[in-house]
Amino acid sequence: MKVLLNFGLFHWLGQRISACCIVLSMVSIWFLNLPILNGILFVIVAYHLKFGLECLIDDYIHIKQLKMLGLTFLRLILLFLLHAVFLLFVL
């Protein structure tokens, strides 16, 4: 039997899990003070931001073309930010 995951449930769980990861990362940074944890925290915050803004766009923008434009623009901005974090912390 194939189990289908509800899209709204996926967003809700994703936001709750990423929020818990943010708290755990902040505590780890507080105690360990490792620079790589700052990069990991930024990635988790970007992921959490993506979920929140996608829900906001889905709920409050009703014109289909504007909704798709907003979601595409959001993903491009987050890709740019994650690329910048990669360059700062990894290279």
Backbone torsions as a table, in degrees:
resi	resn	phi	psi	omega
1	MET	NA	128.2	-178.3
2	LYS	-88.1	130.2	179.8
3	VAL	-101.0	125.4	178.7
4	LEU	-98.8	132.9	179.6
5	LEU	-92.2	126.1	178.3
6	ASN	-66.4	134.8	-176.8
7	PHE	-62.4	-40.0	178.1
8	GLY	-65.9	-38.2	177.1
9	LEU	-65.1	-39.0	177.8
10	PHE	-60.8	-44.9	178.2
11	HIS	-64.7	-43.5	-178.9
12	TRP	-62.6	-47.8	178.7
13	LEU	-65.3	-39.9	179.1
14	GLY	-60.9	-41.5	178.9
15	GLN	-68.1	-40.5	-179.1
16	ARG	-68.2	-42.3	179.8
17	ILE	-67.2	-42.0	179.5
18	SER	-67.9	-33.1	175.9
19	ALA	-64.8	-41.8	176.7
20	CYS	-64.5	-38.9	177.9
21	CYS	-65.7	-34.7	177.0
22	ILE	-63.3	-45.0	179.7
23	VAL	-63.3	-45.1	179.0
24	LEU	-63.4	-38.3	178.3
25	SER	-67.0	-39.6	178.8
26	MET	-63.7	-41.7	178.5
27	VAL	-65.1	-41.0	178.7
28	SER	-64.0	-40.9	178.0
29	ILE	-64.4	-39.6	-179.3
30	TRP	-60.9	-42.6	-175.6
31	PHE	-89.5	-37.2	-173.3
32	LEU	-95.9	-31.9	178.1
33	ASN	54.6	48.8	176.0
34	LEU	-99.3	134.0	-178.2
35	PRO	-62.2	-32.5	-179.2
36	ILE	-64.6	-27.6	178.6
37	LEU	-67.3	-28.3	175.4
38	ASN	-64.2	-41.6	177.1
39	GLY	-65.0	-41.7	178.3
40	ILE	-63.9	-41.6	177.9
41	LEU	-61.1	-42.1	-179.9
42	PHE	-63.0	-40.6	178.8
43	VAL	-64.3	-42.9	179.7
44	ILE	-65.1	-40.6	178.5
45	VAL	-65.1	-39.9	178.2
46	ALA	-63.6	-40.5	177.3
47	TYR	-63.2	-44.1	178.5
48	HIS	-64.3	-41.8	177.7
49	LEU	-62.4	-41.0	178.5
50	LYS	-59.6	-46.9	178.9
51	PHE	-61.4	-44.4	-178.0
52	GLY	-65.2	-45.4	-179.0
53	LEU	-71.8	-31.2	174.6
54	GLU	-63.6	-41.9	177.7
55	CYS	-63.7	-41.4	179.0
56	LEU	-62.3	-45.5	179.6
57	ILE	-65.5	-44.6	-179.8
58	ASP	-62.3	-38.7	-175.3
59	ASP	-79.5	-33.7	-168.5
60	TYR	-114.9	-7.3	174.7
61	ILE	-108.5	117.9	-172.1
62	HIS	-103.1	-14.3	177.5
63	ILE	-82.4	122.6	-171.3
64	LYS	-59.5	-42.1	-178.3
65	GLN	-66.0	-41.5	178.4
66	LEU	-67.5	-35.7	178.6
67	LYS	-63.8	-46.4	179.6
68	MET	-65.9	-38.4	177.3
69	LEU	-64.5	-43.3	179.0
70	GLY	-63.7	-43.1	179.1
71	LEU	-66.4	-39.7	177.5
72	THR	-65.7	-45.1	179.1
73	PHE	-62.0	-41.0	177.9
74	LEU	-61.0	-45.9	-179.5
75	ARG	-65.6	-37.6	177.7
76	LEU	-65.4	-42.0	178.5
77	ILE	-63.7	-43.7	-179.7
78	LEU	-67.5	-36.4	174.6
79	LEU	-62.9	-41.5	177.4
80	PHE	-62.2	-44.6	179.5
81	LEU	-64.2	-42.9	179.0
82	LEU	-67.0	-34.1	175.2
83	HIS	-64.3	-41.5	178.0
84	ALA	-63.6	-40.4	177.6
85	VAL	-64.6	-41.3	177.4
86	PHE	-59.3	-44.8	179.8
87	LEU	-65.4	-37.4	-178.7
88	LEU	-72.8	-42.5	-170.9
89	PHE	-99.6	-25.6	-174.8
90	VAL	-98.4	-43.2	-177.6
91	LEU	-86.4	NA	NA
